[in-house]
Amino acid sequence: ISIETSVHESKARDNWTVPVILTSSFKEQGIDTLWEKIIEHFKFLKDSEELKNRRFKQLHEEIQTLLEFKIKHYMENKLKESEMMDIIKKADAKEISSSQAVEDIFRRL
């Protein structure tokens, strides 16, 4: 993938044209320009509410992950392993569907 292709794809995503800046920390070149572009991008994200949207999405994902962990932990403590295996065996034997197995598990919680 060329740099131009990558830049074009990122612009289509959030209307920000990614600048290509030649930098060298060894030669101390381009660092100030890079920093200016970082500040410009942050301002763009704030002004377009993209930063707010991204933070909201991250928070949503974090809460969902924590909730899934908590539910799984609760289920593991509440339902005996033998009960869970019995339900899984019924589903494996096609006596019940996967969704019926889930419903059965929830009723036992």
Contact map, one row per residue, 1 for C-alpha under 8 A:
1110110000000000000000000000000000000000000000000000000000000000000000000000000000000000000000000000000000000
1111110000000000000000000000000000000000000000000000000000000000000000000000000000000000000000000000000000000
1111111000000000000000000000000000000000000000000000000000000000000000000000000000000000000000000000000000000
0111111100000000000000000000000000000000000000000000000000000000000000000000000000000000000000000000000000000
1111111110000000000000000000000000000000000000000000000000000000000000000000000000000000000000000000000000000
1111111111000000000000000000000000000000000000000000000000000000000000000000000000000000000000000000000000000
0011111111100000111000000000000000000000000000000000000000000000000000000000000000000000000000000000000000000
0001111111110000100000000000000000000000000000000000000000000000000000000000000000000000000000000000000000000
0000111111111000000000000000000000000000000000000000000000000000000000000000000000000000000000000000000000000
0000011111111111110000000000000000000000000000000000000000000000000000000000000000000000000000000000000000000
0000001111111111110000000000000000000000000000000000000000000000000000000000000000000000000000000000000000000
0000000111111111000000000000000000000000000000000000000000000000000000000000000000000000000000000000000000000
0000000011111111000000000000000000000000000000000000000000000000000000000000000000000000000000000000000000000
0000000001111111000000000000000000000000000000000000000000000000000000000000000000000000000000000000000000000
0000000001111111100000000000000000000000000000000000000000000000000000000000000000000000000000000000000000000
0000000001111111110000000000000000000000100100000000000000000000000000000000000000000000000000000000000000000
0000001101100011111000000000000000000000000000000000000000000000000000000000000000000000000000000000000000000
0000001001100001111100000000000000000000000000000000000000000000000000000000000000000000000000000000000000000
0000001000000000111110000000000000001000000000000000000000000000000000000000000000000000000000000000000000000
0000000000000000011111000000000000000000000000000000000000000000000000000000000000000000000000000000000000000
0000000000000000001111100000010011000000000000000000000000000000000000000000000000000000000000000000000000000
0000000000000000000111110000110000000000000000000000000000000000000000000000000000000000000000000000000000000
0000000000000000000011111001111001000000000000000000000000000000000000000000000000000000000000000000000000000
0000000000000000000001111111111000000000000000000000000000000000000000000000000000000000000000000000000000000
0000000000000000000000111111101000000000000000000000000000000000000000000000000000000000000000000000000000000
0000000000000000000000011111100000000000000000000000000000000000000000000000000000000000000000000000000000000
0000000000000000000000011111100000000000000000000000000000000000000000000000000000000000000000000000000000000
0000000000000000000000111111111000000000000000000000000000000000000000000000000000000000000000000000000000000
0000000000000000000001111111111100000000000000000000000000000000000000000000000000000000000000000000000000000
0000000000000000000011110001111111000000000000000000000000000000000000000000000000000000000000000000000000000
0000000000000000000000111001111111100000000000000000000000000000000000000000000000000000000000000000000000000
0000000000000000000000000000111111110000000000000000000000000000000000000000000000000000000000000000000000000
0000000000000000000010000000011111111000000000000000000000000000000000000000000000000000000000000000000000000
0000000000000000000010100000011111111100000000000000000000000000000000000000000000000000000000000000000000000
0000000000000000000000000000001111111110000000000000000000000000000000000000000000000000000000000000000000000
0000000000000000000000000000000111111111000000000000000000000000000000000000000000000000000000000000000000000
0000000000000000001000000000000011111111100000000000000000000000000000000000000000000000000000000000000000000
0000000000000000000000000000000001111111110000000000000000000000000000000000000000000000000000000000000000000
0000000000000000000000000000000000111111111000000000000000000000000000000000000000000000000000000000000000000
0000000000000000000000000000000000011111111100000000000000000000000000000000000000000000000000000000000000000
0000000000000001000000000000000000001111111110000000000000000000000000000000000000000000000000000000000000000
0000000000000000000000000000000000000111111111000010000000000000000000000000000000000000000000000000000000000
0000000000000000000000000000000000000011111111100000000000000000000000000000000000000000000000000000000000000
0000000000000001000000000000000000000001111111110000000000000000000000000000000000000000000000000000000000000
0000000000000000000000000000000000000000111111111110000000000000000000000000000000000000000000000000000000000
0000000000000000000000000000000000000000011111111111000000000000000000000000000000000000000000000000000000000
0000000000000000000000000000000000000000001111111100000000000000000000000000000000000000000000000000000000000
0000000000000000000000000000000000000000000111111110000000000000000000000000000000000000000000000000000000000
0000000000000000000000000000000000000000000011111111100000000000000000000000000000000000000000000000000000000
0000000000000000000000000000000000000000000011111111110000000000000000000000000000000000000000000000000000000
0000000000000000000000000000000000000000010011011111111000000000000000000000000000000000000000000000000000000
0000000000000000000000000000000000000000000001001111111100000000000000000000000000000000000000000000000000000
0000000000000000000000000000000000000000000000001111111110000000000000000000000000000000000000000000000000000
0000000000000000000000000000000000000000000000000111111111000000000000000000000000000000000000000000000000000
0000000000000000000000000000000000000000000000000011111111100000000000000000000000000000000000000000000000000
0000000000000000000000000000000000000000000000000001111111110000000000000000000000000000000000000000000000000
0000000000000000000000000000000000000000000000000000111111111000000000000000000000000000000000000000000000000
0000000000000000000000000000000000000000000000000000011111111100000000000000000000000000000000000000000000000
0000000000000000000000000000000000000000000000000000001111111110000000000000000000000000000000000000000000000
0000000000000000000000000000000000000000000000000000000111111111000000000000000000000000000000000000000000000
0000000000000000000000000000000000000000000000000000000011111111100000000000000000000000000000000000000000000
0000000000000000000000000000000000000000000000000000000001111111110000000000000000000000000000000000000000000
0000000000000000000000000000000000000000000000000000000000111111111000000000000000000000000000000000000000000
0000000000000000000000000000000000000000000000000000000000011111111100000000000000000000000000000000000000000
0000000000000000000000000000000000000000000000000000000000001111111110000000000000000000000000000000000000000
0000000000000000000000000000000000000000000000000000000000000111111111000000000000000000000000000000000000000
0000000000000000000000000000000000000000000000000000000000000011111111100000000000000000000000000000000000000
0000000000000000000000000000000000000000000000000000000000000001111111110000000000000000000000000000000000000
0000000000000000000000000000000000000000000000000000000000000000111111111000000000000000000000000000000000000
0000000000000000000000000000000000000000000000000000000000000000011111111100000000000000000000000000000000000
0000000000000000000000000000000000000000000000000000000000000000001111111110000000000000000000000000000000000
0000000000000000000000000000000000000000000000000000000000000000000111111111000000000000000000000000000000000
0000000000000000000000000000000000000000000000000000000000000000000011111111100000000000000000000000000000000
0000000000000000000000000000000000000000000000000000000000000000000001111111110000000000000000000000000000000
0000000000000000000000000000000000000000000000000000000000000000000000111111111000000000000000000000000000001
0000000000000000000000000000000000000000000000000000000000000000000000011111111110000000000000000000000000000
0000000000000000000000000000000000000000000000000000000000000000000000001111111100000000000000000000000000000
0000000000000000000000000000000000000000000000000000000000000000000000000111111100000000000000000000000000001
0000000000000000000000000000000000000000000000000000000000000000000000000011111110110000000000000000000010011
0000000000000000000000000000000000000000000000000000000000000000000000000001111111110000000000000000000000000
0000000000000000000000000000000000000000000000000000000000000000000000000001001111111000000000000000000000000
0000000000000000000000000000000000000000000000000000000000000000000000000000000111111100000000000000000000000
0000000000000000000000000000000000000000000000000000000000000000000000000000001111111110000000000000000000000
0000000000000000000000000000000000000000000000000000000000000000000000000000001111111111000000000000000010000
0000000000000000000000000000000000000000000000000000000000000000000000000000000011111111100000000000000000000
0000000000000000000000000000000000000000000000000000000000000000000000000000000001111111110000000000000000000
0000000000000000000000000000000000000000000000000000000000000000000000000000000000111111111000000000100110000
0000000000000000000000000000000000000000000000000000000000000000000000000000000000011111111100000000100000000
0000000000000000000000000000000000000000000000000000000000000000000000000000000000001111111110000000000000000
0000000000000000000000000000000000000000000000000000000000000000000000000000000000000111111111110000100000000
0000000000000000000000000000000000000000000000000000000000000000000000000000000000000011111111111100100000000
0000000000000000000000000000000000000000000000000000000000000000000000000000000000000001111111100000000000000
0000000000000000000000000000000000000000000000000000000000000000000000000000000000000000111111110000000000000
0000000000000000000000000000000000000000000000000000000000000000000000000000000000000000011111111000000000000
0000000000000000000000000000000000000000000000000000000000000000000000000000000000000000011111111000000000000
0000000000000000000000000000000000000000000000000000000000000000000000000000000000000000011011111101100000000
0000000000000000000000000000000000000000000000000000000000000000000000000000000000000000001001111111100000000
0000000000000000000000000000000000000000000000000000000000000000000000000000000000000000001000011111110000000
0000000000000000000000000000000000000000000000000000000000000000000000000000000000000000000000001111111000000
0000000000000000000000000000000000000000000000000000000000000000000000000000000000000000000000011111111100000
0000000000000000000000000000000000000000000000000000000000000000000000000000000000000011011000011111111110000
0000000000000000000000000000000000000000000000000000000000000000000000000000000000000000000000000111111111000
0000000000000000000000000000000000000000000000000000000000000000000000000000000000000000000000000011111111100
0000000000000000000000000000000000000000000000000000000000000000000000000000000000000010000000000001111111110
0000000000000000000000000000000000000000000000000000000000000000000000000000001000010010000000000000111111111
0000000000000000000000000000000000000000000000000000000000000000000000000000000000000000000000000000011111111
0000000000000000000000000000000000000000000000000000000000000000000000000000000000000000000000000000001111111
0000000000000000000000000000000000000000000000000000000000000000000000000000001000000000000000000000000111111
0000000000000000000000000000000000000000000000000000000000000000000000000010011000000000000000000000000011111
